[in-house]
Amino acid sequence: MTQEPLSPVVREVIIGLVDAVGTGDDARIDRLLEQLVRIGSPDALYELRRQLARGPGSP
């Protein structure tokens, strides 16, 4: 993936998704995933995968 930093909006969506997965909030997960897909950045999806692999509570 590229080394360009993600936008603040994308970072907020990823943080929200990781939190929603940790709490099991399905409605929020659906809403935020839809937002992330609309953004359409492969780097954002890669970062989401990386954050989810680290587990909840990881910075």
PQR file with spaces between the fields and no chain letter, atoms N, CA, C, O and H, PARSE charges and radii, in Angstrom:
ATOM       1  N    MET     1       0.838   -1.177    0.000 -0.4000 1.5000
ATOM       2  CA   MET     1       0.000    0.000    0.000 -0.0000 2.0000
ATOM       3  C    MET     1       0.887    1.245    0.000  0.5500 1.7000
ATOM       4  O    MET     1       2.082    1.180    0.288 -0.5500 1.4000
ATOM       5  N    THR     2       0.275    2.366   -0.327 -0.4000 1.5000
ATOM       6  CA   THR     2       1.051    3.596   -0.375 -0.0000 2.0000
ATOM       7  C    THR     2       1.358    4.083    1.029  0.5500 1.7000
ATOM       8  O    THR     2       0.752    3.639    2.004 -0.5500 1.4000
ATOM       9  H    THR     2      -0.696    2.419   -0.561  0.4000 1.0000
ATOM      10  N    GLN     3       2.294    4.991    1.116 -0.4000 1.5000
ATOM      11  CA   GLN     3       2.683    5.532    2.405 -0.0000 2.0000
ATOM      12  C    GLN     3       2.009    6.873    2.698  0.5500 1.7000
ATOM      13  O    GLN     3       2.365    7.547    3.665 -0.5500 1.4000
ATOM      14  H    GLN     3       2.786    5.352    0.325  0.4000 1.0000
ATOM      15  N    GLU     4       1.033    7.266    1.863 -0.4000 1.5000
ATOM      16  CA   GLU     4       0.325    8.513    2.095 -0.0000 2.0000
ATOM      17  C    GLU     4      -0.548    8.378    3.339  0.5500 1.7000
ATOM      18  O    GLU     4      -1.195    7.351    3.543 -0.5500 1.4000
ATOM      19  H    GLU     4       0.744    6.719    1.077  0.4000 1.0000
ATOM      20  N    PRO     5      -0.561    9.419    4.167 -0.5600 1.5000
ATOM      21  CA   PRO     5      -1.404    9.345    5.363  0.2800 2.0000
ATOM      22  C    PRO     5      -2.883    9.370    4.982  0.5500 1.7000
ATOM      23  O    PRO     5      -3.282    9.997    4.000 -0.5500 1.4000
ATOM      24  N    LEU     6      -3.675    8.675    5.778 -0.4000 1.5000
ATOM      25  CA   LEU     6      -5.114    8.656    5.550 -0.0000 2.0000
ATOM      26  C    LEU     6      -5.718    9.974    6.020  0.5500 1.7000
ATOM      27  O    LEU     6      -5.202   10.622    6.930 -0.5500 1.4000
ATOM      28  H    LEU     6      -3.351    8.166    6.575  0.4000 1.0000
ATOM      29  N    SER     7      -6.808   10.352    5.387 -0.4000 1.5000
ATOM      30  CA   SER     7      -7.478   11.593    5.774 -0.0000 2.0000
ATOM      31  C    SER     7      -8.077   11.434    7.171  0.5500 1.7000
ATOM      32  O    SER     7      -8.329   10.315    7.616 -0.5500 1.4000
ATOM      33  H    SER     7      -7.226    9.825    4.647  0.4000 1.0000
ATOM      34  N    PRO     8      -8.301   12.542    7.856 -0.5600 1.5000
ATOM      35  CA   PRO     8      -8.923   12.477    9.183  0.2800 2.0000
ATOM      36  C    PRO     8     -10.301   11.803    9.152  0.5500 1.7000
ATOM      37  O    PRO     8     -10.673   11.110   10.098 -0.5500 1.4000
ATOM      38  N    VAL     9     -11.047   12.002    8.080 -0.4000 1.5000
ATOM      39  CA   VAL     9     -12.371   11.380    7.960 -0.0000 2.0000
ATOM      40  C    VAL     9     -12.238    9.864    7.926  0.5500 1.7000
ATOM      41  O    VAL     9     -12.970    9.150    8.611 -0.5500 1.4000
ATOM      42  H    VAL     9     -10.745   12.566    7.311  0.4000 1.0000
ATOM      43  N    VAL    10     -11.303    9.386    7.125 -0.4000 1.5000
ATOM      44  CA   VAL    10     -11.092    7.938    7.016 -0.0000 2.0000
ATOM      45  C    VAL    10     -10.630    7.378    8.361  0.5500 1.7000
ATOM      46  O    VAL    10     -11.100    6.321    8.783 -0.5500 1.4000
ATOM      47  H    VAL    10     -10.709    9.966    6.569  0.4000 1.0000
ATOM      48  N    ARG    11      -9.733    8.061    9.022 -0.4000 1.5000
ATOM      49  CA   ARG    11      -9.260    7.603   10.336 -0.0000 2.0000
ATOM      50  C    ARG    11     -10.412    7.506   11.337  0.5500 1.7000
ATOM      51  O    ARG    11     -10.487    6.549   12.109 -0.5500 1.4000
ATOM      52  H    ARG    11      -9.351    8.919    8.678  0.4000 1.0000
ATOM      53  N    GLU    12     -11.312    8.498   11.324 -0.4000 1.5000
ATOM      54  CA   GLU    12     -12.469    8.487   12.236 -0.0000 2.0000
ATOM      55  C    GLU    12     -13.379    7.296   11.950  0.5500 1.7000
ATOM      56  O    GLU    12     -13.868    6.644   12.872 -0.5500 1.4000
ATOM      57  H    GLU    12     -11.251    9.275   10.697  0.4000 1.0000
ATOM      58  N    VAL    13     -13.604    7.018   10.671 -0.4000 1.5000
ATOM      59  CA   VAL    13     -14.453    5.880   10.295 -0.0000 2.0000
ATOM      60  C    VAL    13     -13.816    4.581   10.768  0.5500 1.7000
ATOM      61  O    VAL    13     -14.508    3.717   11.307 -0.5500 1.4000
ATOM      62  H    VAL    13     -13.207    7.548    9.921  0.4000 1.0000
ATOM      63  N    ILE    14     -12.523    4.429   10.577 -0.4000 1.5000
ATOM      64  CA   ILE    14     -11.821    3.209   10.990 -0.0000 2.0000
ATOM      65  C    ILE    14     -11.874    3.049   12.511  0.5500 1.7000
ATOM      66  O    ILE    14     -12.141    1.959   13.016 -0.5500 1.4000
ATOM      67  H    ILE    14     -11.961    5.131   10.139  0.4000 1.0000
ATOM      68  N    ILE    15     -11.623    4.125   13.226 -0.4000 1.5000
ATOM      69  CA   ILE    15     -11.687    4.065   14.695 -0.0000 2.0000
ATOM      70  C    ILE    15     -13.091    3.669   15.140  0.5500 1.7000
ATOM      71  O    ILE    15     -13.257    2.846   16.040 -0.5500 1.4000
ATOM      72  H    ILE    15     -11.406    5.011   12.815  0.4000 1.0000
ATOM      73  N    GLY    16     -14.098    4.261   14.502 -0.4000 1.5000
ATOM      74  CA   GLY    16     -15.482    3.920   14.830 -0.0000 2.0000
ATOM      75  C    GLY    16     -15.804    2.469   14.540  0.5500 1.7000
ATOM      76  O    GLY    16     -16.490    1.809   15.319 -0.5500 1.4000
ATOM      77  H    GLY    16     -13.962    4.929   13.771  0.4000 1.0000
ATOM      78  N    LEU    17     -15.304    1.973   13.411 -0.4000 1.5000
ATOM      79  CA   LEU    17     -15.549    0.572   13.063 -0.0000 2.0000
ATOM      80  C    LEU    17     -14.898   -0.389   14.043  0.5500 1.7000
ATOM      81  O    LEU    17     -15.523   -1.359   14.473 -0.5500 1.4000
ATOM      82  H    LEU    17     -14.746    2.510   12.778  0.4000 1.0000
ATOM      83  N    VAL    18     -13.671   -0.132   14.392 -0.4000 1.5000
ATOM      84  CA   VAL    18     -12.980   -0.996   15.349 -0.0000 2.0000
ATOM      85  C    VAL    18     -13.732   -1.005   16.677  0.5500 1.7000
ATOM      86  O    VAL    18     -13.894   -2.057   17.295 -0.5500 1.4000
ATOM      87  H    VAL    18     -13.164    0.655   14.042  0.4000 1.0000
ATOM      88  N    ASP    19     -14.187    0.161   17.110 -0.4000 1.5000
ATOM      89  CA   ASP    19     -14.954    0.268   18.346 -0.0000 2.0000
ATOM      90  C    ASP    19     -16.283   -0.488   18.228  0.5500 1.7000
ATOM      91  O    ASP    19     -16.666   -1.220   19.141 -0.5500 1.4000
ATOM      92  H    ASP    19     -14.055    1.016   16.608  0.4000 1.0000
ATOM      93  N    ALA    20     -16.981   -0.310   17.106 -0.4000 1.5000
ATOM      94  CA   ALA    20     -18.269   -0.974   16.903 -0.0000 2.0000
ATOM      95  C    ALA    20     -18.122   -2.494   16.867  0.5500 1.7000
ATOM      96  O    ALA    20     -18.968   -3.216   17.394 -0.5500 1.4000
ATOM      97  H    ALA    20     -16.669    0.284   16.364  0.4000 1.0000
ATOM      98  N    VAL    21     -17.055   -2.976   16.249 -0.4000 1.5000
ATOM      99  CA   VAL    21     -16.803   -4.424   16.229 -0.0000 2.0000
ATOM     100  C    VAL    21     -16.566   -4.920   17.658  0.5500 1.7000
ATOM     101  O    VAL    21     -17.059   -5.979   18.049 -0.5500 1.4000
ATOM     102  H    VAL    21     -16.367   -2.390   15.820  0.4000 1.0000
ATOM     103  N    GLY    22     -15.812   -4.148   18.423 -0.4000 1.5000
ATOM     104  CA   GLY    22     -15.527   -4.537   19.807 -0.0000 2.0000
ATOM     105  C    GLY    22     -16.764   -4.600   20.685  0.5500 1.7000
ATOM     106  O    GLY    22     -16.835   -5.403   21.615 -0.5500 1.4000
ATOM     107  H    GLY    22     -15.412   -3.288   18.106  0.4000 1.0000
ATOM     108  N    THR    23     -17.741   -3.745   20.386 -0.4000 1.5000
ATOM     109  CA   THR    23     -18.966   -3.725   21.197 -0.0000 2.0000
ATOM     110  C    THR    23     -20.099   -4.530   20.575  0.5500 1.7000
ATOM     111  O    THR    23     -21.137   -4.730   21.207 -0.5500 1.4000
ATOM     112  H    THR    23     -17.682   -3.092   19.631  0.4000 1.0000
ATOM     113  N    GLY    24     -19.909   -4.990   19.346 -0.4000 1.5000
ATOM     114  CA   GLY    24     -20.941   -5.792   18.687 -0.0000 2.0000
ATOM     115  C    GLY    24     -22.122   -4.976   18.191  0.5500 1.7000
ATOM     116  O    GLY    24     -23.230   -5.501   18.080 -0.5500 1.4000
ATOM     117  H    GLY    24     -19.066   -4.827   18.833  0.4000 1.0000
ATOM     118  N    ASP    25     -21.906   -3.708   17.893 -0.4000 1.5000
ATOM     119  CA   ASP    25     -22.974   -2.809   17.439 -0.0000 2.0000
ATOM     120  C    ASP    25     -23.165   -2.973   15.927  0.5500 1.7000
ATOM     121  O    ASP    25     -22.563   -2.253   15.131 -0.5500 1.4000
ATOM     122  H    ASP    25     -21.006   -3.282   17.983  0.4000 1.0000
ATOM     123  N    ASP    26     -24.016   -3.939   15.548 -0.4000 1.5000
ATOM     124  CA   ASP    26     -24.194   -4.286   14.135 -0.0000 2.0000
ATOM     125  C    ASP    26     -24.679   -3.118   13.283  0.5500 1.7000
ATOM     126  O    ASP    26     -24.196   -2.931   12.166 -0.5500 1.4000
ATOM     127  H    ASP    26     -24.505   -4.524   16.195  0.4000 1.0000
ATOM     128  N    ALA    27     -25.610   -2.343   13.782 -0.4000 1.5000
ATOM     129  CA   ALA    27     -26.140   -1.218   13.000 -0.0000 2.0000
ATOM     130  C    ALA    27     -25.037   -0.201   12.707  0.5500 1.7000
ATOM     131  O    ALA    27     -24.938    0.310   11.591 -0.5500 1.4000
ATOM     132  H    ALA    27     -26.002   -2.495   14.689  0.4000 1.0000
ATOM     133  N    ARG    28     -24.225    0.083   13.696 -0.4000 1.5000
ATOM     134  CA   ARG    28     -23.126    1.034   13.514 -0.0000 2.0000
ATOM     135  C    ARG    28     -22.073    0.469   12.565  0.5500 1.7000
ATOM     136  O    ARG    28     -21.524    1.193   11.734 -0.5500 1.4000
ATOM     137  H    ARG    28     -24.305   -0.332   14.602  0.4000 1.0000
ATOM     138  N    ILE    29     -21.796   -0.830   12.692 -0.4000 1.5000
ATOM     139  CA   ILE    29     -20.839   -1.480   11.785 -0.0000 2.0000
ATOM     140  C    ILE    29     -21.316   -1.330   10.347  0.5500 1.7000
ATOM     141  O    ILE    29     -20.537   -0.949    9.473 -0.5500 1.4000
ATOM     142  H    ILE    29     -22.242   -1.418   13.367  0.4000 1.0000
ATOM     143  N    ASP    30     -22.586   -1.626   10.095 -0.4000 1.5000
ATOM     144  CA   ASP    30     -23.138   -1.525    8.740 -0.0000 2.0000
ATOM     145  C    ASP    30     -23.012   -0.106    8.200  0.5500 1.7000
ATOM     146  O    ASP    30     -22.588    0.095    7.062 -0.5500 1.4000
ATOM     147  H    ASP    30     -23.218   -1.935   10.805  0.4000 1.0000
ATOM     148  N    ARG    31     -23.381    0.873    9.015 -0.4000 1.5000
ATOM     149  CA   ARG    31     -23.352    2.273    8.588 -0.0000 2.0000
ATOM     150  C    ARG    31     -21.925    2.717    8.259  0.5500 1.7000
ATOM     151  O    ARG    31     -21.684    3.352    7.232 -0.5500 1.4000
ATOM     152  H    ARG    31     -23.725    0.709    9.939  0.4000 1.0000
ATOM     153  N    LEU    32     -20.987    2.375    9.140 -0.4000 1.5000
ATOM     154  CA   LEU    32     -19.603    2.806    8.933 -0.0000 2.0000
ATOM     155  C    LEU    32     -18.935    2.068    7.780  0.5500 1.7000
ATOM     156  O    LEU    32     -18.135    2.654    7.050 -0.5500 1.4000
ATOM     157  H    LEU    32     -21.183    1.860    9.974  0.4000 1.0000
ATOM     158  N    LEU    33     -19.257    0.785    7.611 -0.4000 1.5000
ATOM     159  CA   LEU    33     -18.708    0.050    6.465 -0.0000 2.0000
ATOM     160  C    LEU    33     -19.204    0.647    5.157  0.5500 1.7000
ATOM     161  O    LEU    33     -18.447    0.771    4.194 -0.5500 1.4000
ATOM     162  H    LEU    33     -19.906    0.309    8.204  0.4000 1.0000
ATOM     163  N    GLU    34     -20.478    1.014    5.128 -0.4000 1.5000
ATOM     164  CA   GLU    34     -21.024    1.645    3.933 -0.0000 2.0000
ATOM     165  C    GLU    34     -20.281    2.949    3.630  0.5500 1.7000
ATOM     166  O    GLU    34     -19.968    3.247    2.478 -0.5500 1.4000
ATOM     167  H    GLU    34     -21.093    0.912    5.910  0.4000 1.0000
ATOM     168  N    GLN    35     -20.010    3.706    4.669 -0.4000 1.5000
ATOM     169  CA   GLN    35     -19.255    4.955    4.513 -0.0000 2.0000
ATOM     170  C    GLN    35     -17.855    4.675    3.955  0.5500 1.7000
ATOM     171  O    GLN    35     -17.394    5.366    3.047 -0.5500 1.4000
ATOM     172  H    GLN    35     -20.265    3.464    5.605  0.4000 1.0000
ATOM     173  N    LEU    36     -17.197    3.676    4.496 -0.4000 1.5000
ATOM     174  CA   LEU    36     -15.840    3.348    4.064 -0.0000 2.0000
ATOM     175  C    LEU    36     -15.829    2.873    2.613  0.5500 1.7000
ATOM     176  O    LEU    36     -14.924    3.221    1.855 -0.5500 1.4000
ATOM     177  H    LEU    36     -17.572    3.115    5.233  0.4000 1.0000
ATOM     178  N    VAL    37     -16.821    2.088    2.226 -0.4000 1.5000
ATOM     179  CA   VAL    37     -16.905    1.613    0.844 -0.0000 2.0000
ATOM     180  C    VAL    37     -17.139    2.788   -0.097  0.5500 1.7000
ATOM     181  O    VAL    37     -16.579    2.821   -1.193 -0.5500 1.4000
ATOM     182  H    VAL    37     -17.556    1.806    2.842  0.4000 1.0000
ATOM     183  N    ARG    38     -17.954    3.749    0.313 -0.4000 1.5000
ATOM     184  CA   ARG    38     -18.189    4.932   -0.522 -0.0000 2.0000
ATOM     185  C    ARG    38     -16.910    5.739   -0.711  0.5500 1.7000
ATOM     186  O    ARG    38     -16.689    6.312   -1.778 -0.5500 1.4000
ATOM     187  H    ARG    38     -18.409    3.723    1.203  0.4000 1.0000
ATOM     188  N    ILE    39     -16.078    5.788    0.304 -0.4000 1.5000
ATOM     189  CA   ILE    39     -14.800    6.498    0.193 -0.0000 2.0000
ATOM     190  C    ILE    39     -13.937    5.810   -0.866  0.5500 1.7000
ATOM     191  O    ILE    39     -13.247    6.468   -1.644 -0.5500 1.4000
ATOM     192  H    ILE    39     -16.257    5.322    1.171  0.4000 1.0000
ATOM     193  N    GLY    40     -13.986    4.473   -0.882 -0.4000 1.5000
ATOM     194  CA   GLY    40     -13.361    3.711   -1.949 -0.0000 2.0000
ATOM     195  C    GLY    40     -11.842    3.687   -1.969  0.5500 1.7000
ATOM     196  O    GLY    40     -11.246    3.562   -3.039 -0.5500 1.4000
ATOM     197  H    GLY    40     -14.546    3.938   -0.250  0.4000 1.0000
ATOM     198  N    SER    41     -11.212    3.802   -0.826 -0.4000 1.5000
ATOM     199  CA   SER    41      -9.754    3.813   -0.786 -0.0000 2.0000
ATOM     200  C    SER    41      -9.213    2.438   -0.388  0.5500 1.7000
ATOM     201  O    SER    41      -9.520    1.945    0.697 -0.5500 1.4000
ATOM     202  H    SER    41     -11.696    3.903    0.042  0.4000 1.0000
ATOM     203  N    PRO    42      -8.417    1.819   -1.253 -0.5600 1.5000
ATOM     204  CA   PRO    42      -7.805    0.541   -0.872  0.2800 2.0000
ATOM     205  C    PRO    42      -6.932    0.688    0.377  0.5500 1.7000
ATOM     206  O    PRO    42      -6.845   -0.234    1.188 -0.5500 1.4000
ATOM     207  N    ASP    43      -6.286    1.847    0.530 -0.4000 1.5000
ATOM     208  CA   ASP    43      -5.460    2.073    1.717 -0.0000 2.0000
ATOM     209  C    ASP    43      -6.311    2.077    2.983  0.5500 1.7000
ATOM     210  O    ASP    43      -5.879    1.587    4.026 -0.5500 1.4000
ATOM     211  H    ASP    43      -6.357    2.596   -0.129  0.4000 1.0000
ATOM     212  N    ALA    44      -7.510    2.627    2.891 -0.4000 1.5000
ATOM     213  CA   ALA    44      -8.407    2.654    4.052 -0.0000 2.0000
ATOM     214  C    ALA    44      -8.828    1.235    4.431  0.5500 1.7000
ATOM     215  O    ALA    44      -8.872    0.891    5.612 -0.5500 1.4000
ATOM     216  H    ALA    44      -7.860    3.025    2.044  0.4000 1.0000
ATOM     217  N    LEU    45      -9.132    0.424    3.439 -0.4000 1.5000
ATOM     218  CA   LEU    45      -9.527   -0.955    3.721 -0.0000 2.0000
ATOM     219  C    LEU    45      -8.358   -1.750    4.306  0.5500 1.7000
ATOM     220  O    LEU    45      -8.544   -2.565    5.210 -0.5500 1.4000
ATOM     221  H    LEU    45      -9.096    0.703    2.480  0.4000 1.0000
ATOM     222  N    TYR    46      -7.168   -1.510    3.789 -0.4000 1.5000
ATOM     223  CA   TYR    46      -5.979   -2.170    4.330 -0.0000 2.0000
ATOM     224  C    TYR    46      -5.766   -1.773    5.795  0.5500 1.7000
ATOM     225  O    TYR    46      -5.471   -2.620    6.638 -0.5500 1.4000
ATOM     226  H    TYR    46      -7.017   -0.849    3.054  0.4000 1.0000
ATOM     227  N    GLU    47      -5.919   -0.482    6.085 -0.4000 1.5000
ATOM     228  CA   GLU    47      -5.739   -0.001    7.456 -0.0000 2.0000
ATOM     229  C    GLU    47      -6.802   -0.583    8.382  0.5500 1.7000
ATOM     230  O    GLU    47      -6.499   -0.936    9.522 -0.5500 1.4000
ATOM     231  H    GLU    47      -6.159    0.205    5.400  0.4000 1.0000
ATOM     232  N    LEU    48      -8.038   -0.688    7.911 -0.4000 1.5000
ATOM     233  CA   LEU    48      -9.100   -1.300    8.714 -0.0000 2.0000
ATOM     234  C    LEU    48      -8.739   -2.752    9.037  0.5500 1.7000
ATOM     235  O    LEU    48      -8.864   -3.192   10.180 -0.5500 1.4000
ATOM     236  H    LEU    48      -8.284   -0.401    6.985  0.4000 1.0000
ATOM     237  N    ARG    49      -8.298   -3.475    8.036 -0.4000 1.5000
ATOM     238  CA   ARG    49      -7.899   -4.874    8.252 -0.0000 2.0000
ATOM     239  C    ARG    49      -6.777   -4.965    9.287  0.5500 1.7000
ATOM     240  O    ARG    49      -6.791   -5.830   10.162 -0.5500 1.4000
ATOM     241  H    ARG    49      -8.197   -3.117    7.107  0.4000 1.0000
ATOM     242  N    ARG    50      -5.812   -4.060    9.171 -0.4000 1.5000
ATOM     243  CA   ARG    50      -4.678   -4.053   10.095 -0.0000 2.0000
ATOM     244  C    ARG    50      -5.143   -3.761   11.525  0.5500 1.7000
ATOM     245  O    ARG    50      -4.710   -4.418   12.472 -0.5500 1.4000
ATOM     246  H    ARG    50      -5.801   -3.357    8.460  0.4000 1.0000
ATOM     247  N    GLN    51      -6.014   -2.785   11.669 -0.4000 1.5000
ATOM     248  CA   GLN    51      -6.507   -2.413   13.000 -0.0000 2.0000
ATOM     249  C    GLN    51      -7.348   -3.537   13.615  0.5500 1.7000
ATOM     250  O    GLN    51      -7.231   -3.815   14.808 -0.5500 1.4000
ATOM     251  H    GLN    51      -6.366   -2.251   10.900  0.4000 1.0000
ATOM     252  N    LEU    52      -8.180   -4.173   12.819 -0.4000 1.5000
ATOM     253  CA   LEU    52      -9.000   -5.267   13.336 -0.0000 2.0000
ATOM     254  C    LEU    52      -8.137   -6.460   13.742  0.5500 1.7000
ATOM     255  O    LEU    52      -8.456   -7.158   14.704 -0.5500 1.4000
ATOM     256  H    LEU    52      -8.276   -3.947   11.850  0.4000 1.0000
ATOM     257  N    ALA    53      -7.059   -6.692   13.019 -0.4000 1.5000
ATOM     258  CA   ALA    53      -6.160   -7.795   13.360 -0.0000 2.0000
ATOM     259  C    ALA    53      -5.463   -7.555   14.688  0.5500 1.7000
ATOM     260  O    ALA    53      -5.125   -8.503   15.397 -0.5500 1.4000
ATOM     261  H    ALA    53      -6.800   -6.125   12.237  0.4000 1.0000
ATOM     262  N    ARG    54      -5.248   -6.287   15.027 -0.4000 1.5000
ATOM     263  CA   ARG    54      -4.589   -5.938   16.297 -0.0000 2.0000
ATOM     264  C    ARG    54      -5.519   -6.192   17.483  0.5500 1.7000
ATOM     265  O    ARG    54      -5.064   -6.417   18.605 -0.5500 1.4000
ATOM     266  H    ARG    54      -5.522   -5.517   14.451  0.4000 1.0000
ATOM     267  N    GLY    55      -6.811   -6.154   17.222 -0.4000 1.5000
ATOM     268  CA   GLY    55      -7.779   -6.414   18.292 -0.0000 2.0000
ATOM     269  C    GLY    55      -8.232   -5.136   18.971  0.5500 1.7000
ATOM     270  O    GLY    55      -7.600   -4.089   18.832 -0.5500 1.4000
ATOM     271  H    GLY    55      -7.180   -5.971   16.311  0.4000 1.0000
ATOM     272  N    PRO    56      -9.327   -5.226   19.705 -0.5600 1.5000
ATOM     273  CA   PRO    56      -9.865   -4.066   20.396  0.2800 2.0000
ATOM     274  C    PRO    56      -8.908   -3.569   21.474  0.5500 1.7000
ATOM     275  O    PRO    56      -8.219   -4.349   22.131 -0.5500 1.4000
ATOM     276  N    GLY    57      -8.886   -2.268   21.634 -0.4000 1.5000
ATOM     277  CA   GLY    57      -8.055   -1.687   22.677 -0.0000 2.0000
ATOM     278  C    GLY    57      -6.638   -1.379   22.238  0.5500 1.7000
ATOM     279  O    GLY    57      -5.873   -0.784   22.997 -0.5500 1.4000
ATOM     280  H    GLY    57      -9.446   -1.634   21.101  0.4000 1.0000
ATOM     281  N    SER    58      -6.271   -1.772   21.026 -0.4000 1.5000
ATOM     282  CA   SER    58      -4.929   -1.479   20.530 -0.0000 2.0000
ATOM     283  C    SER    58      -4.914   -0.076   19.930  0.5500 1.7000
ATOM     284  O    SER    58      -5.855    0.300   19.231 -0.5500 1.4000
ATOM     285  H    SER    58      -6.892   -2.256   20.409  0.4000 1.0000
ATOM     286  N    PRO    59      -3.880    0.693   20.184 -0.5600 1.5000
ATOM     287  CA   PRO    59      -3.816    2.039   19.600  0.2800 2.0000
ATOM     288  C    PRO    59      -3.561    2.012   18.110  0.5500 1.7000
ATOM     289  O    PRO    59      -3.481    3.066   17.478 -0.5500 1.4000
